[in-house]
Amino acid sequence: MPRRGTDWVAWAKILVWAGALVPLAVLLWDATHGGLDAEPVKDIQHRTGKTALVLLLITLANTPIRRLTGFGGLIRFRRLTGLFAFCYATVHFTSYLLFDLQFAFGDLAEDVIKRPWITIGFIVFLILLTLAVTSPRSMVRRLGSRRWNSLHRLIYLAAIGTVLHFYLSVKKDVSVPLQFAGLLLVVLGARVAVAVHDRRKRALRPSRDVT
C-alpha cells in the first residue's frame, strides 16, 4: 500500500508533466490551425528553443529555491524538468535538421564549422544528450556519485551556451536574449551563494576527535 506522504509527489509530477507539455500542445495547435508566424519554421525553432531555456533555468533554480523555502521535496522534480529541457532542445534541433537541412548531415557539419551560433547550439545539444543519457539512478551507481556530479555540472555550461546561442541567432532585437542572460546570472549567483554558505557551515562545524 503506497504511503500517504508520496501522494502529493505523484500529483505534483502530473502537474509538472502537464505544465511542461503545454507549450508543445499550443505549438501543435497553432501549427495545425494556421497560428504560426509568417515564417513558421523560425517560429517553431524560436518557441522550442525558448522553452528549453526556460526549463533549464527552472532546473538550475531548483536548489536555491529549495534552500530559500526549506521545501526539500522540490529535489524530486529536478531530473524531470531537466529531461523536458532536453526534449524541447531535441525538437528544436530536429526542426533545424528537417526544415533547414532536409537531414543533409554534410550541410550540418558545414554549418557547425562556419556558423558560431550553430556551433554553440550543437555543443549544447550534445551536452544535454549526455546529461539525459546519464540521468537514471542506475548511471549514478555505475559512474559513482562523485564522477556523476562532476559530469552533471555541465548543465551550467549548457545554460550559458543556450543563452549565447539565442543571442547570436537573433539578427535585430536582442532584448529577449539579454533578459534571459540576466535571469541566468541571478540563478547562477543564487547557486554560488548557496555553495558559499554550505562551505562556511562545514568549516564552522566542530571536528570530531578520533580516539
N, C-alpha and C positions, 0 to 999 in steps of 0.2 A: 504493500500500500504506500503510495507516494507521501512524503512528508508535506505538511501544510506550508512549511516555510518555503518550499520550492514552487508553490502555485504561482506566486507573483512573478517568478522568473519566467515561467512558461508564457504567461500573459504579456509580460514586458517584451519578450522576444518576438511574440506575434506582432506587437505594436512596432518594434524596430523593423521587422520584415516589411510590414505594411508601409511604414514611412519611407523606407529606402526604395521601395518599388513604385511609389507614387510618381517620381519624375519619369521613370521608364513608361509607366502607363499613360501619362499625359503625352509623352513623346509619340508613342504608338498611336494614340487617338488623333493627335494633330497630323501625323504622317498619313493616316488613312482618311482624314476628313478635311484635307486642304488647309490645315492650320499652321504649316511651316512657313518660314520667311521666304522672300523672293529667291534666295539661294539655299534650297533645302538641305543640301549636303553640309554646307557650313553651319547651318542651324543645328543639325543633328550632332555634328562634331563639337560645336560650342556647348550645347546643353550637356552632353555626356561627359565632356572633359571637366566642365564646371562642377557637375555633381560629384565626379570622382574626387575633385579637390576639396569640396565641402566635407565629404565623408572622411577624407584623410585628416582634415583639421579636427573633425569630431573625434576621430580615433586618437589623435595626439593630445586632445584636450581631456581625455578620459582621466588620466592620472591627476592633473591639477584640480579638476572638478571633484574627484573623489576625496582628495585631501582637504579641499576647502569646505565641502559639505559634510565630510565624515561618513559618507554613504559608500562603504566598501563594495556593495553589491554591483556597482557600475562596472567593475572589472569583468563581470560575466559577459558584457556586450562589446568589449574592445575588439576581440577577434572578429565578431560578426560585422561590425562597421568597417573594419579593415578589409574583409573579404568583399563586401559590397563595393568599396572603393575600387578594388581590383576588377570587379565585374564591370563597372562603368568604364574603367580605363580600357578594358578589353573591347567593349562595344565601340568606344571612341577610336581605338586603334584599328579595329576591324572595318569600321566605316571608311577610314582613310585607305586601307588596303583595297576595299571593294570599289568604292566610288571614284577615288582619285587615281588608283594604280591598276585597277582590274586584276589584282593579285599578281602583278608583274614584279617578282621579287628582285629582279635585276634593277628595276627602277627604284625599288625601296632602298637597295644598297647605295645607289647613286644619291638619293635624297639624304640618306643618313650621313654620307660623306660631305655633301655640298651645302646642306641647309642646317644651320646651327639649331634652330628650334626643333627640327625633326630629329637631329642627333640627340638632343637632350630628352625629347619625348620618348624616343626609343630606349634610351638608357633607363629612364624612369619605369617604362613598361616592363623591362627585364627585371628591375629590382622588385616591382610589385609582384611579378610572376614568381620570383624566388621566395618572397615572403609568403605568398599564398600556398605554394607547394610545401613549405616547411611549417605551416601554421598548426597542423594537427598535433595533439599531445604526444602521439607516437614519435613524432620527429623531435620533440623536446627530449624524450628518453634516448633516442638514437644519437642525437648530436651532443647531448649533455646540456644542462641548463646554462652554464657559462658561455659556451660556444653559441647556443641558440640565442641568448640575449644579445650577444655581440653582433650576430647576423641581423637580428631584427632592429637594431639601431639604425639600419639603413633606411628605415621609414623617414628619418629626418632628412636624409639626402633626397628621398623620393618626393617629399613635400616641397622642399626648396626647389628641386628640379621642375616640379609641376608648375609652380608659380612662375619660374623663369621661362618655361616653355610657353605658358599662357601669355606672358608679357611680350616675348619675341614674336609670337604668332599674330599679335594684334597690329594692324597696319596704322590705325589712326588714333582712336581714343583708348588710352591705356589706363584710364581711371579705375576700371574694374579690377584689372590685374594688380594695380597698386593697392587697392583696398584689400585684396586677398593677401598681398605681401604684408600689409600692416597687421592683419589678423594672425598671420603665421608668426610674425615677430612677437605678438602678445602671447600666443600659445607657447612658443619656444622659451620666451622669458619666464613664463609661469613654471615650465618644467625645470628650468635652471634653478629657479628659486626653491622649488621642492627638493631638488637634488642637494643644494647647498644646505638647506635646513636639515635634511636627513644626515648629511655628513657631520654637521656640527653636533647633532643629537648623539650620533655614535661616538664622537670624540669626547663628549661630556659624560658618557656612560662609564661608571666606575668599572675598572677591570677586575676580574675575579682572580684571586691568588690561587695558584695551583699548588697543592700540598702533596 
